[in-house]
Amino acid sequence: MSVVELSDVVKRYRNGQELIEALKRVDFHAERGEMVTVIGPSGSGKSTMLNLVGLLDTPTEGTVRLDGQDVTDFSEDELTEERRSGIGFVFQAFHLLPMLTATENVELPSMWDTSRDRRDRAIDLLQRVGLGDRLDHTPNQLSGGQQQRVAIARALINEPDILLADEPTGNLDQDTGRTILDELTRLKEDENIAIVSVTHDEQLVDYSDRIVRLVDGVIEQ
């Protein structure tokens, strides 16, 4: 069973008087333990599709399923809970809080849950991405590649089923980007998660189990 699935999905936006169809009858899925990379020109609908997979938006038509469960008509509170518990996000701009240490940044998504101590997992994740000696460093004391590793560890803190990566190497040089992709590949296998990435970086093609090309809102595999 796919961990996430879009079936016959259409997404329309209204821009003034113009009705824009960003996605046109899209079918998409991702399995545990695989990295799927979505590529395509600017304006092709990649970010729209990532938002739907990440439950940040809802389709105009069609169905979204997580682990076989139809979540298309979930309330905002239900979608928020699904995002919190099942989906991790890695962004191009890192989005780390500058006043927090690496460990505190990783812990942040789980701080609402007082029933469990996440510090040990945060430290373990940081050690696994090679930052065991940077636990108490703030973002301004870390390189771009190190900040992205913190962001990846933070995305994994709640043990998600899916990791969504929006241009994960976009702010990194080629060698650092390759290191990050090595980390994602290893973590994908260790955590048995699905990784869905959206990118312009051709490096990701070499690391992906499957490539999906999106052109004018239509998937060409």
N, C-alpha and C positions, 0 to 999 in steps of 0.2 A: 504494500500500500504506500502511495506517495505521501510524504510528510506535508506537502502543500500542493494544491492543484487549482488551477483556473480552468473553468469549462465554459466555452462559448461566451467569453467576456467582452462586453462593449463598455467603453467609457467615453461619455460626451461631456464637454464643457461649453458653457456659453460665455463668449467674449463680446460684450456689448450686444449687437444685433446678430453676430455670427455664431453659429453652432459648430463647434469643433469636435470631430470624432477622433480622439487620441488613440483608442484601441478598437480594432475591428474584428470581432469574433475570434478572440485569442484563446487558444488552448495551450496550457503550460503545466509542467509538473517538475518536482524535484524530489529525489530519494535521499534517505539517510546515507551518509558516507560518500556523497558525490558533490563535486563543485560544478555548478552550471553558470556559465558566463554569458550574459546578454550584451551583444554588441549591436551597433547601428549608428547612423548619423545623428547629429543633433536634431531634436524635434521629432524623432521617430517614435516616441512613446516609452522609452526605456524607464525614465523616472516615474512615469505614471504607473507602469506595470510593477515596479518595485514597491511603490506606495500601496498598491492593492495586495501584493504578496505579504507586505508587512502590516496589513490591516490599518494603515494610516488613512486609507480612503476606501470607498465602497464602489462597486461597479454599477453602471447604469442598467446593464442587463448581464445575465450570466450568473455563474455560481463560483464561490470561493470555498474550498474545503481545507481544513487542517486535520491531518491524521484521519481522513475520511469523514470528518464531521462538517456539515454545512454551517458556515459561520456568516453567510451572506447577510442575513437579516438580524444579526446580533445587535443588541443595544450598544451605545457608546461605552457604558460601563463594562459590558461583557467583552467588547473588543479590547478595551484597555487591559483587562485581566489576561486575555489571551496573549497580547503583546508582552506584558510583563513576564509571564511565566514561560512562554514558548518561543519567543523571537528575540534575537540579539542584533544590534545595529552597529555597524562600523562605518564612520563617515570620513570623507576626504579631509575634512578640516579638524579631525580629532575630537573637538568639543570637550576638552578636559577643563576642569575648574582650576584656575591658576593658584588658588590659595590652599588647595588640598595636595597631600602627598600622592605618590603613585598608588600606594595601598588604599588610601581613602577614596581616590577616584574610582578604583576598581570596585570597592565595597558599595559605592553610592547607590546603584540600582536596587540593592537589597536592604538598604538601611531601614525601610518601612517595616520589614519583617523582624520583629523582636523575638520571635520564637526560636531563632537559630543564630549561631555565631558564624558569620561569613568571613571573618578575618583570616582563618586558616586557609580557606579556599582561595581568597584573594592573593595571599602570599604564595600559595602553591601555583596558581596560574601565572603570576609574575615570574616565578622561578622557571616555569616551563617555557616562557617566552624569552628567557635569558636576561631577566632583570632582577635577579635575586640580590644583587648588590646596589639596587636603586630604589628599594622599597620606600625610603623616607625622602626621596627627592621630589621636588615640585616640578611641574611641567617646564618652567624656564631653566631648570637644571638638566633637562633631557634634550637629546637631539630629536629631529623630526621622526626618524625611524623608531627611536625609543618611545616617543609619544604615541605613535601608531600601535606599538606593541601593548602599551597600557590600554589603549582604546579596545584592542582585540580582547585582552583579558577581561576588561569591564563588560564587554558584550557577552562573555561566557559565564559570568558570575552566577546567573540564575539557572544555569544548566539548560539552555534553550535547545529546541529541536532544529531550529533554523538560524543561520547567521546570514544577515543581509549586508552586503558590502557595496557601498556607493563610491566608486572610484577609489578603492583602498590604497592605491599607489600613486594617486594623482599629484600629491605634494612631495613626492620622494624622488631622489635620483635613481637611476636604473639599478645600480648595485644594491641600494637599500631596499628598493621595491622588490627585487628578487629575494632578498632575505625575508621580507614580510610574506611573500607568497610561499616560500618554503615553510614558514611557521604555520600559515593557514592550512597547507596541505597536511602537515603533521597533526595539527589539532583536529582537522576534519576526521581523520582516522581515529585518533585517540578518543574523541568525544562522540563519534558516530553521529555527526550532525550533517545536515544539508547546508551547503553554502551557495547562495545565489549572489552573484556579483554583476554590477553594471559598470562598464568601463569603456574608455577609448584606448587603453594601454594594451598593445598587442602582446606584451609579455604574458598576460593572463591566459591567452589561448594555449600556451604550452603547459599550463598547470591545470587546465580544465578537463573534466571528464566529458563534458558536453558543451557545445557552443550553440547558442540560439541567436539568430540574426533577426532584428526587428527593423522593418522598413515601412514607414508611413502607417504605423499601427498594425501591421500584419507580420506574423512570424514566418520566417523562412529558415528552416533548419538545415 
